[in-house]
Amino acid sequence: NPKDSHILLGGCYNGLIQYFDDRKGSAAVDSSPIEKSHRDPVYDVAWMQSKTGTECCSVSTDGQIFWWDIRKLGEPMESVVLDPKGDGDIYGGVSLAYDPAAGVSDVTIERYLFFVVHDCQVLF
């Protein structure tokens, strides 16, 4: 976590998002519930620039990007299906990146700053 180096974020093979605090031991502090998580493995996670330092996102081969607040992992704050043409052909995401230097802080705008790579294609 850019604001707290003791906080670690993890995406799991079963689709869960978990966060850890090394001051509290090696077990996860909290985890997303399976019914509100990705349906495929989480391939990448990233911290978002925010005032609280608790917002993050995840991408999976299930074709979804989820935005989370680790203080409330009960369900994602927002989600996007990776269907760039709007034709139902959903792409599985395997990588994402966020550039905080862009200076955008609204999560609905931030999602367009991600580069999601699938089969050597870059989606914006």
N, CA, C and O atoms as a DFTB+ gen file, in Angstrom:
496 C
 N C O
     1  1       0.853      -1.178       0.000
     2  2       0.000       0.000       0.000
     3  2       0.896       1.238       0.000
     4  3       1.799       1.336       0.830
     5  1       0.666       2.179      -0.908
     6  2       1.525       3.358      -0.962
     7  2       1.456       4.248       0.281
     8  3       2.398       4.988       0.563
     9  1       0.356       4.181       1.020
    10  2       0.223       5.018       2.217
    11  2       0.608       4.297       3.500
    12  3       0.874       4.941       4.515
    13  1       0.642       2.981       3.468
    14  2       0.976       2.197       4.660
    15  2       1.709       0.937       4.225
    16  3       1.087      -0.008       3.739
    17  1       2.998       0.918       4.390
    18  2       3.807      -0.199       3.908
    19  2       3.544      -1.507       4.654
    20  3       4.059      -2.549       4.248
    21  1       2.774      -1.483       5.711
    22  2       2.444      -2.704       6.452
    23  2       1.250      -3.448       5.851
    24  3       1.001      -4.602       6.199
    25  1       0.514      -2.794       4.954
    26  2      -0.688      -3.383       4.358
    27  2      -0.353      -3.987       3.000
    28  3       0.218      -3.321       2.137
    29  1      -0.714      -5.256       2.821
    30  2      -0.466      -5.985       1.582
    31  2      -1.796      -6.463       1.012
    32  3      -2.671      -6.914       1.751
    33  1      -1.937      -6.362      -0.286
    34  2      -3.155      -6.771      -0.982
    35  2      -2.870      -8.024      -1.785
    36  3      -1.800      -8.145      -2.381
    37  1      -3.809      -8.957      -1.811
    38  2      -3.603     -10.188      -2.567
    39  2      -4.847     -10.630      -3.303
    40  3      -5.961     -10.519      -2.792
    41  1      -4.645     -11.132      -4.510
    42  2      -5.715     -11.755      -5.281
    43  2      -5.487     -13.248      -5.279
    44  3      -4.351     -13.703      -5.408
    45  1      -6.535     -14.006      -5.136
    46  2      -6.404     -15.454      -4.939
    47  2      -6.871     -16.250      -6.154
    48  3      -7.627     -15.754      -6.990
    49  1      -6.409     -17.481      -6.231
    50  2      -6.782     -18.381      -7.319
    51  2      -8.287     -18.672      -7.328
    52  3      -8.866     -18.931      -8.384
    53  1      -8.913     -18.630      -6.154
    54  2     -10.356     -18.906      -6.082
    55  2     -11.201     -17.647      -6.316
    56  3     -12.420     -17.691      -6.154
    57  1     -10.566     -16.520      -6.696
    58  2     -11.299     -15.303      -7.026
    59  2     -11.426     -14.299      -5.901
    60  3     -11.938     -13.200      -6.117
    61  1     -10.971     -14.646      -4.696
    62  2     -11.096     -13.745      -3.554
    63  2     -10.045     -12.645      -3.585
    64  3      -8.987     -12.788      -4.198
    65  1     -10.360     -11.544      -2.911
    66  2      -9.409     -10.478      -2.624
    67  2      -9.188     -10.512      -1.121
    68  3     -10.142     -10.594      -0.347
    69  1      -7.937     -10.450      -0.715
    70  2      -7.614     -10.454       0.705
    71  2      -6.608      -9.354       0.994
    72  3      -5.823      -8.963       0.130
    73  1      -6.648      -8.859       2.235
    74  2      -5.576      -7.956       2.620
    75  2      -4.983      -8.394       3.942
    76  3      -5.647      -8.991       4.789
    77  1      -3.707      -8.074       4.085
    78  2      -2.903      -8.499       5.215
    79  2      -2.259      -7.278       5.855
    80  3      -1.975      -6.287       5.181
    81  1      -2.033      -7.357       7.148
    82  2      -1.309      -6.326       7.879
    83  2      -0.216      -7.060       8.653
    84  3      -0.508      -7.837       9.562
    85  1       1.036      -6.813       8.293
    86  2       2.121      -7.589       8.912
    87  2       2.262      -7.320      10.410
    88  3       2.954      -8.062      11.108
    89  1       1.618      -6.276      10.905
    90  2       1.631      -6.018      12.349
    91  2       0.658      -6.926      13.093
    92  3       0.713      -7.039      14.318
    93  1      -0.243      -7.578      12.335
    94  2      -1.266      -8.438      12.943
    95  2      -1.021      -9.916      12.677
    96  3      -1.915     -10.733      12.900
    97  1       0.155     -10.273      12.211
    98  2       0.463     -11.673      11.961
    99  2       0.374     -12.021      10.488
   100  3       0.286     -11.140       9.633
   101  1       0.399     -13.320      10.200
   102  2       0.466     -13.771       8.814
   103  2      -0.888     -14.112       8.195
   104  3      -0.957     -14.345       6.988
   105  1      -1.954     -14.149       8.973
   106  2      -3.278     -14.456       8.446
   107  2      -3.910     -13.207       7.825
   108  3      -3.596     -12.082       8.212
   109  1      -4.792     -13.420       6.871
   110  2      -5.503     -12.303       6.239
   111  2      -6.348     -11.571       7.279
   112  3      -6.982     -12.196       8.129
   113  1      -6.350     -10.251       7.202
   114  2      -7.187      -9.433       8.083
   115  2      -8.638      -9.532       7.640
   116  3      -9.544      -9.630       8.467
   117  1      -8.854      -9.504       6.322
   118  2     -10.212      -9.613       5.780
   119  2     -10.136     -10.178       4.373
   120  3      -9.094     -10.132       3.718
   121  1     -11.267     -10.712       3.925
   122  2     -11.358     -11.340       2.616
   123  2     -12.728     -11.055       2.014
   124  3     -13.717     -10.950       2.739
   125  1     -12.786     -10.930       0.703
   126  2     -14.081     -10.756       0.042
   127  2     -14.853     -12.069       0.110
   128  3     -14.249     -13.141       0.069
   129  1     -16.174     -12.002       0.212
   130  2     -16.965     -13.243       0.230
   131  2     -16.980     -13.877      -1.165
   132  3     -16.996     -13.169      -2.171
   133  1     -16.974     -15.182      -1.218
   134  2     -16.894     -15.901      -2.487
   135  2     -18.027     -15.513      -3.438
   136  3     -17.813     -15.436      -4.648
   137  1     -19.224     -15.268      -2.912
   138  2     -20.362     -14.947      -3.782
   139  2     -20.285     -13.532      -4.373
   140  3     -21.030     -13.225      -5.303
   141  1     -19.414     -12.675      -3.864
   142  2     -19.255     -11.307      -4.381
   143  2     -17.895     -11.111      -5.037
   144  3     -17.519      -9.987      -5.368
   145  1     -17.158     -12.200      -5.226
   146  2     -15.801     -12.140      -5.750
   147  2     -15.760     -12.567      -7.213
   148  3     -16.787     -12.888      -7.810
   149  1     -14.569     -12.564      -7.772
   150  2     -14.390     -13.029      -9.146
   151  2     -14.730     -14.510      -9.240
   152  3     -14.631     -15.243      -8.256
   153  1     -15.129     -14.944     -10.425
   154  2     -15.472     -16.351     -10.650
   155  2     -14.280     -17.160     -11.177
   156  3     -14.339     -18.388     -11.237
   157  1     -13.208     -16.474     -11.554
   158  2     -11.969     -17.099     -12.012
   159  2     -10.830     -16.552     -11.149
   160  3     -11.055     -15.664     -10.326
   161  1      -9.625     -17.064     -11.325
   162  2      -8.496     -16.538     -10.553
   163  2      -8.275     -15.045     -10.778
   164  3      -8.489     -14.531     -11.875
   165  1      -7.849     -14.367      -9.732
   166  2      -7.476     -12.957      -9.827
   167  2      -6.047     -12.914     -10.359
   168  3      -5.131     -13.475      -9.757
   169  1      -5.869     -12.243     -11.492
   170  2      -4.546     -12.187     -12.105
   171  2      -3.751     -10.947     -11.720
   172  3      -2.523     -10.958     -11.801
   173  1      -4.423      -9.882     -11.305
   174  2      -3.691      -8.690     -10.917
   175  2      -4.536      -7.846      -9.978
   176  3      -5.763      -7.827     -10.073
   177  1      -3.870      -7.154      -9.080
   178  2      -4.492      -6.200      -8.165
   179  2      -3.641      -4.935      -8.152
   180  3      -2.439      -4.986      -8.413
   181  1      -4.260      -3.817      -7.853
   182  2      -3.515      -2.555      -7.782
   183  2      -4.180      -1.633      -6.772
   184  3      -5.404      -1.607      -6.638
   185  1      -3.351      -0.881      -6.069
   186  2      -3.865       0.139      -5.165
   187  2      -4.235       1.370      -5.973
   188  3      -3.552       1.713      -6.938
   189  1      -5.315       2.033      -5.583
   190  2      -5.742       3.274      -6.222
   191  2      -5.283       4.444      -5.373
   192  3      -5.152       4.327      -4.154
   193  1      -5.043       5.560      -6.015
   194  2      -4.728       6.773      -5.277
   195  2      -6.033       7.275      -4.665
   196  3      -7.001       7.541      -5.378
   197  1      -6.051       7.402      -3.349
   198  2      -7.246       7.879      -2.658
   199  2      -6.826       8.548      -1.357
   200  3      -5.712       8.350      -0.872
   201  1      -7.725       9.334      -0.807
   202  2      -7.441      10.014       0.463
   203  2      -7.227       9.022       1.591
   204  3      -6.372       9.228       2.452
   205  1      -7.998       7.952       1.586
   206  2      -7.934       6.981       2.677
   207  2      -6.808       5.967       2.519
   208  3      -6.337       5.409       3.509
   209  1      -6.371       5.721       1.279
   210  2      -5.366       4.696       1.041
   211  2      -5.909       3.293       1.177
   212  3      -5.146       2.345       1.366
   213  1      -7.227       3.147       1.082
   214  2      -7.849       1.830       1.259
   215  2      -8.537       1.314      -0.005
   216  3      -9.160       0.253       0.031
   217  1      -8.438       2.039      -1.116
   218  2      -9.126       1.642      -2.341
   219  2      -8.172       0.916      -3.280
   220  3      -7.011       1.293      -3.440
   221  1      -8.701      -0.135      -3.894
   222  2      -7.898      -0.953      -4.787
   223  2      -8.795      -1.525      -5.873
   224  3     -10.012      -1.341      -5.850
   225  1      -8.190      -2.214      -6.816
   226  2      -8.975      -2.864      -7.865
   227  2      -8.349      -4.214      -8.192
   228  3      -7.203      -4.496      -7.843
   229  1      -9.138      -5.033      -8.869
   230  2      -8.699      -6.378      -9.240
   231  2      -9.219      -6.706     -10.632
   232  3     -10.249      -6.186     -11.062
   233  1      -8.498      -7.572     -11.327
   234  2      -8.916      -8.033     -12.648
   235  2      -8.740      -9.543     -12.711
   236  3      -7.843     -10.111     -12.089
   237  1      -9.620     -10.176     -13.480
   238  2      -9.636     -11.630     -13.544
   239  2      -9.968     -12.083     -14.961
   240  3     -10.472     -11.315     -15.780
   241  1      -9.673     -13.335     -15.221
   242  2     -10.044     -13.923     -16.506
   243  2     -11.550     -14.143     -16.624
   244  3     -12.019     -14.605     -17.664
   245  1     -12.321     -13.821     -15.575
   246  2     -13.776     -13.880     -15.688
   247  2     -14.317     -12.681     -16.471
   248  3     -15.520     -12.587     -16.715
   249  1     -13.418     -11.757     -16.868
   250  2     -13.823     -10.624     -17.684
   251  2     -14.342      -9.442     -16.906
   252  3     -15.088      -8.629     -17.451
   253  1     -13.970      -9.324     -15.650
   254  2     -14.454      -8.223     -14.834
   255  2     -13.307      -7.505     -14.131
   256  3     -12.298      -8.107     -13.766
   257  1     -13.496      -6.194     -13.954
   258  2     -12.639      -5.402     -13.087
   259  2     -13.515      -4.974     -11.920
   260  3     -14.609      -4.447     -12.119
   261  1     -13.033      -5.200     -10.704
   262  2     -13.748      -4.788      -9.495
   263  2     -12.940      -3.725      -8.777
   264  3     -11.714      -3.806      -8.711
   265  1     -13.632      -2.722      -8.234
   266  2     -13.023      -1.723      -7.366
   267  2     -13.478      -2.015      -5.948
   268  3     -14.663      -2.247      -5.708
   269  1     -12.549      -2.005      -5.012
   270  2     -12.796      -2.394      -3.628
   271  2     -12.337      -1.304      -2.672
   272  3     -11.471      -0.493      -2.999
   273  1     -12.926      -1.300      -1.502
   274  2     -12.416      -0.557      -0.360
   275  2     -12.139      -1.622       0.692
   276  3     -13.062      -2.321       1.111
   277  1     -10.895      -1.763       1.127
   278  2     -10.556      -2.865       2.033
   279  2     -11.239      -2.731       3.386
   280  3     -11.258      -3.686       4.162
   281  1     -11.798      -1.561       3.681
   282  2     -12.549      -1.412       4.932
   283  2     -13.913      -2.083       4.832
   284  3     -14.552      -2.349       5.850
   285  1     -14.370      -2.364       3.583
   286  2     -15.676      -2.983       3.342
   287  2     -15.551      -3.977       2.196
   288  3     -16.016      -3.699       1.090
   289  1     -14.945      -5.103       2.432
   290  2     -14.760      -6.103       1.377
   291  2     -15.998      -6.965       1.140
   292  3     -15.925      -7.957       0.414
   293  1     -17.118      -6.608       1.732
   294  2     -18.349      -7.385       1.564
   295  2     -18.843      -7.433       0.131
   296  3     -19.481      -8.404      -0.276
   297  1     -18.553      -6.392      -0.636
   298  2     -18.872      -6.367      -2.056
   299  2     -18.083      -5.248      -2.719
   300  3     -17.694      -4.285      -2.059
   301  1     -17.846      -5.371      -4.024
   302  2     -17.086      -4.325      -4.714
   303  2     -17.852      -2.999      -4.723
   304  3     -19.083      -2.982      -4.711
   305  1     -17.104      -1.887      -4.744
   306  2     -17.722      -0.568      -4.853
   307  2     -18.285      -0.358      -6.255
   308  3     -19.310       0.299      -6.441
   309  1     -17.600      -0.926      -7.225
   310  2     -17.982      -0.759      -8.626
   311  2     -17.394      -1.913      -9.419
   312  3     -16.425      -2.540      -8.991
   313  1     -17.979      -2.188     -10.572
   314  2     -17.431      -3.227     -11.440
   315  2     -17.655      -2.856     -12.899
   316  3     -18.558      -2.089     -13.231
   317  1     -16.819      -3.413     -13.758
   318  2     -16.921      -3.222     -15.202
   319  2     -16.689      -4.568     -15.861
   320  3     -15.767      -5.297     -15.495
   321  1     -17.523      -4.896     -16.829
   322  2     -17.332      -6.102     -17.628
   323  2     -16.487      -5.715     -18.837
   324  3     -16.762      -4.708     -19.490
   325  1     -15.470      -6.502     -19.136
   326  2     -14.554      -6.205     -20.239
   327  2     -15.162      -6.659     -21.570
   328  3     -14.811      -7.704     -22.118
   329  1     -16.063      -5.850     -22.052
   330  2     -16.762      -6.078     -23.313
   331  2     -16.588      -4.819     -24.161
   332  3     -17.521      -4.027     -24.288
   333  1     -15.389      -4.625     -24.746
   334  2     -15.081      -3.352     -25.393
   335  2     -15.972      -3.002     -26.583
   336  3     -16.176      -1.821     -26.866
   337  1     -16.498      -3.986     -27.272
   338  2     -17.349      -3.712     -28.435
   339  2     -18.828      -3.702     -28.078
   340  3     -19.664      -3.331     -28.903
   341  1     -19.156      -4.106     -26.858
   342  2     -20.549      -4.153     -26.443
   343  2     -21.360      -5.228     -27.141
   344  3     -22.583      -5.128     -27.241
   345  1     -20.679      -6.256     -27.622
   346  2     -21.364      -7.311     -28.369
   347  2     -21.471      -8.621     -27.597
   348  3     -21.851      -9.646     -28.165
   349  1     -21.141      -8.595     -26.313
   350  2     -21.211      -9.803     -25.498
   351  2     -19.951     -10.651     -25.549
   352  3     -19.867     -11.670     -24.864
   353  1     -18.967     -10.248     -26.349
   354  2     -17.693     -10.958     -26.433
   355  2     -16.798     -10.436     -25.314
   356  3     -16.100      -9.436     -25.486
   357  1     -16.819     -11.112     -24.172
   358  2     -16.130     -10.648     -22.965
   359  2     -14.684     -11.128     -22.959
   360  3     -14.401     -12.302     -23.197
   361  1     -13.779     -10.197     -22.682
   362  2     -12.355     -10.481     -22.623
   363  2     -11.956     -10.791     -21.180
   364  3     -12.425     -10.140     -20.247
   365  1     -11.102     -11.773     -21.006
   366  2     -10.536     -12.044     -19.687
   367  2      -9.339     -11.151     -19.455
   368  3      -8.462     -11.052     -20.314
   369  1      -9.288     -10.500     -18.311
   370  2      -8.175      -9.607     -18.003
   371  2      -7.064     -10.336     -17.274
   372  3      -7.323     -11.179     -16.416
   373  1      -5.840     -10.012     -17.614
   374  2      -4.703     -10.637     -16.959
   375  2      -3.703      -9.639     -16.391
   376  3      -2.806     -10.032     -15.645
   377  1      -3.834      -8.367     -16.724
   378  2      -2.894      -7.384     -16.224
   379  2      -3.569      -6.023     -16.203
   380  3      -4.418      -5.729     -17.044
   381  1      -3.188      -5.195     -15.239
   382  2      -3.704      -3.837     -15.207
   383  2      -2.665      -2.918     -14.616
   384  3      -1.744      -3.351     -13.923
   385  1      -2.830      -1.639     -14.902
   386  2      -1.901      -0.638     -14.375
   387  2      -2.656       0.652     -14.162
   388  3      -3.628       0.938     -14.863
   389  1      -2.215       1.422     -13.206
   390  2      -2.826       2.711     -12.923
   391  2      -1.726       3.736     -12.759
   392  3      -0.744       3.486     -12.060
   393  1      -1.875       4.875     -13.386
   394  2      -0.877       5.927     -13.301
   395  2      -1.405       7.051     -12.417
   396  3      -2.203       7.866     -12.880
   397  1      -0.979       7.117     -11.152
   398  2      -1.478       8.169     -10.267
   399  2      -1.045       9.562     -10.709
   400  3      -1.625      10.554     -10.268
   401  1      -0.039       9.653     -11.572
   402  2       0.409      10.958     -12.057
   403  2      -0.644      11.623     -12.937
   404  3      -0.559      12.821     -13.204
   405  1      -1.631      10.860     -13.387
   406  2      -2.698      11.436     -14.213
   407  2      -3.539      12.415     -13.409
   408  3      -4.186      13.294     -13.979
   409  1      -3.534      12.268     -12.080
   410  2      -4.202      13.227     -11.206
   411  2      -5.707      13.102     -11.153
   412  3      -6.376      14.026     -10.689
   413  1      -6.266      12.001     -11.608
   414  2      -7.711      11.806     -11.579
   415  2      -8.059      11.053     -10.306
   416  3      -7.419      10.051      -9.986
   417  1      -9.058      11.518      -9.580
   418  2      -9.371      10.856      -8.318
   419  2     -10.770      10.259      -8.275
   420  3     -11.099       9.567      -7.311
   421  1     -11.592      10.494      -9.263
   422  2     -12.949       9.933      -9.273
   423  2     -12.875       8.510      -9.803
   424  3     -12.401       8.290     -10.918
   425  1     -13.337       7.543      -9.020
   426  2     -13.198       6.128      -9.397
   427  2     -13.911       5.821     -10.703
   428  3     -13.485       4.918     -11.423
   429  1     -14.980       6.534     -11.037
   430  2     -15.676       6.258     -12.297
   431  2     -14.838       6.712     -13.487
   432  3     -15.009       6.193     -14.590
   433  1     -13.951       7.656     -13.288
   434  2     -13.053       8.091     -14.357
   435  2     -11.794       7.251     -14.352
   436  3     -11.254       6.949     -15.416
   437  1     -11.315       6.869     -13.187
   438  2     -10.069       6.117     -13.080
   439  2     -10.101       4.823     -13.867
   440  3      -9.067       4.389     -14.374
   441  1     -11.254       4.200     -13.982
   442  2     -11.300       2.912     -14.653
   443  2     -10.822       3.002     -16.097
   444  3     -10.366       2.004     -16.656
   445  1     -10.918       4.168     -16.706
   446  2     -10.476       4.325     -18.084
   447  2      -8.973       4.536     -18.195
   448  3      -8.441       4.627     -19.301
   449  1      -8.293       4.613     -17.076
   450  2      -6.847       4.770     -17.092
   451  2      -6.131       3.428     -17.001
   452  3      -4.903       3.374     -16.943
   453  1      -6.895       2.360     -16.988
   454  2      -6.310       1.029     -16.902
   455  2      -6.018       0.488     -18.284
   456  3      -6.727       0.762     -19.252
   457  1      -4.955      -0.285     -18.344
   458  2      -4.629      -1.009     -19.549
   459  2      -4.796      -2.484     -19.221
   460  3      -4.029      -3.035     -18.432
   461  1      -5.769      -3.111     -19.806
   462  2      -6.028      -4.516     -19.520
   463  2      -5.583      -5.330     -20.724
   464  3      -6.068      -5.123     -21.837
   465  1      -4.675      -6.240     -20.502
   466  2      -4.084      -6.983     -21.604
   467  2      -4.718      -8.363     -21.690
   468  3      -4.818      -9.077     -20.692
   469  1      -5.144      -8.728     -22.894
   470  2      -5.711     -10.060     -23.136
   471  2      -5.315     -10.455     -24.544
   472  3      -5.576      -9.710     -25.489
   473  1      -4.701     -11.592     -24.702
   474  2      -4.277     -12.078     -26.020
   475  2      -3.517     -11.023     -26.804
   476  3      -3.758     -10.815     -27.994
   477  1      -2.583     -10.353     -26.108
   478  2      -1.727      -9.329     -26.710
   479  2      -2.510      -8.114     -27.195
   480  3      -2.030      -7.393     -28.069
   481  1      -3.679      -7.872     -26.665
   482  2      -4.451      -6.673     -26.982
   483  2      -4.458      -5.771     -25.759
   484  3      -4.523      -6.243     -24.624
   485  1      -4.390      -4.495     -26.000
   486  2      -4.464      -3.531     -24.917
   487  2      -5.802      -2.829     -25.000
   488  3      -6.140      -2.245     -26.029
   489  1      -6.566      -2.883     -23.917
   490  2      -7.891      -2.266     -23.866
   491  2      -7.819      -1.072     -22.943
   492  3      -7.129      -1.115     -21.925
   493  1      -8.513      -0.022     -23.279
   494  2      -8.543       1.181     -22.429
   495  2      -9.898       1.328     -21.800
   496  3     -10.130       2.276     -21.049
